[in-house]
Amino acid sequence: MSAHGIHHVTAIAGKARQNLDFYTRTLGLRLVKKTVNFDDPGAYHFYYGDEAGSPGTILTFFPWEHAAPGRAGVGELQETVFRIPQASIGYWTQRLVNQGVERETRFGETRLTFRDPDGMRLALLGIAGIEAEPAWAGSEVPVEHAIRGFHSVSLMLEKTEATGAILTDVFGFQETGREGDTTRYAVPGTTLGGVVDLRAVGGFLPARLGRGSVHHLAFRAADDAEEMEMARKLLANHGLRTTEQKDRDYFRSVYFREPGHVLFEIATDIPGFAVDEPAGSLGGALKLPAFLEGHRAAIEAALPDLG
């Protein structure tokens, strides 16, 4: 049976060095790939995740230093939520004090909410019994407190019904609960990135893409065949056509705008991040797609200094 759920989340950052420091040092994630935006090779594309860069752990960024701040509103991914051991809530509360961390409860779960240096909304959710799960041990965050991939994302939409229908019909989610204006969908048996919350907020201003906002949300497909079947269902059952398939080197993708205007991607689990460098050295070197390799010198000269 194929694993479903969230593959990755891609957001917009400002300064590349600041972004790199926050996610690898403050949050203790592994930089699993350092490449460029394939459509804008003058900008980095950073991928952060667990030790192997597993689907369901990957948060990626386009650092555009001069990007204007985004505006929160309808039609965006509002919050990205990571999993941590329940016993680590106190550790992370102290660690994130400078980020304005707040403690709250949603769907009966204890969570810490905060923002990254560019204003992106993040949360850590304490979960009992995950202490033995694999965690990245190569950061300054003690391994017993380390992040264990995604728990969920929250989308702010004018209406949620049509988006919920796609989650259930195409991506294998089921509605599991409602709280106020939020409906929760989850993939049975999926621990990493298996939850999507849809919040209905009719009447709000539309979101404006920019620094600190999410560019797109990607869902998992095991391989090309499953991806194409998902695309077929989208067209046949929901009248939505995807883009042509794009080769992103580490996965292959199609994109579409869901009914609430959030950009969705379907990304294959294969081939993974170890396709062009050893697993033990992930993120160590600047990797370029073959069609840009001949321009390496010019690209490296134009990229921001990470020193």
Residue, then its C-alpha position, 0 to 999 in steps of 0.5 A: m500500500s502506498a504511503h500518502g500525506i504531505h510530501h513537503v512544504t515550500a515557502i519564501a524567505g528573505k536572507a539566505r544565511q538567516n534562514l539557514d541558521f534558523y532551521t539548522r541551528t535553532l530548530g535543528l533540522r538537517l540541510v538535506k539539499k542545497t541547490v537553486n530555484f530551477d526557474d530562478p537560478g540566481a536564488y538558492h533552494f534549501y531543503y530541510g528535513d530528517e537525516a534521510g530527507s524522508p517525505g513528510t519531513i521536508l520544509t523547503f525555501f526560496p530565499w529571495e532577499h528583497a522579497a516584500p513581506g507576505r500578507a496573511g489571508v484567505g487562500e494560503l497555507q497558514e501554519t506548518v506544524f512539526r512533531i516533537p516528543q511530549a516531554s520536550i515541550g518545556y525544552w522548546t518553550q525555553r529555546l524559542v523564547n525569543q521567537g515569541v512562543e505561545r502555548e495553546t491547545r487545539f483538538g485536545e493537543t498541546r502545541l507551541t506556536f511561533r514565527d521564524p525570522d521572516g514571519m512564517r507561522l510555525a508550531l511544535l506539537g507534543i506527541a506521546g510515545i514518539e521518543a524512539e522514532p529516528a531523529w537527526a542527531g547532527s545538530e545542537v538540539p539534543v536528539e531526545h528533543a529533536i523534531r520528528g517530521f511534520h504533524s500537519v498543515s493548516l489552510m485558511l480558505e473561503k470555503t472548505e468543502a471542495t478542497g476537502a473533497i479533493l483531500t479525501d478522493v484524490f489523496g486518501f484523507q478522511e474527515t476526523g473531527r471539527e472544532g469551531d471553523t476548522t475541519r480536520y482531515a487525516v490519512p489513516g496509519t500515516t504518522l509523518g505529515g498525515v493531517v491537514d486542517l481546513r479553516a473556513v474564514g469567509g470574508f477575510l482579505p486574500a493572502r498576498l504571497g511574499r516573504g514569510s508565506v508558503h508558496h505551495l504544499a506538496f502531497r505524496a505519490a509513490d511513483d509516476a503511475e500513482e501521480m498520473e492516476m491522481a491527476r486523472k482523478l482530479l480532472a475526471n472528478h473535480g474538473l481540475r487539470t494539472t501542469e505537465q510533469k516537471d523533473r525536480d531531480y529528487f522527485r517528479s511533480v505536477y501542480f494545480r490550484e485547488p478550489g481555495h486558490v492554494l497551489f498544490e503539488i503532487a510529488t513522487d517519493i522517488p528518486g529521493f535526495a541521495v540520487d546525486e550525493p551520498a546519504g552521509s553528505l547530504g546538503g554539503a555541496l551545491k547541486l545543480p540540475a544537468f541543464l544548469e551545470g554548464h553555468r555553474a561558475a556564473i550561478e555560484a558568483a551570483l548566489p548570496d554568500l553563506g559564510 
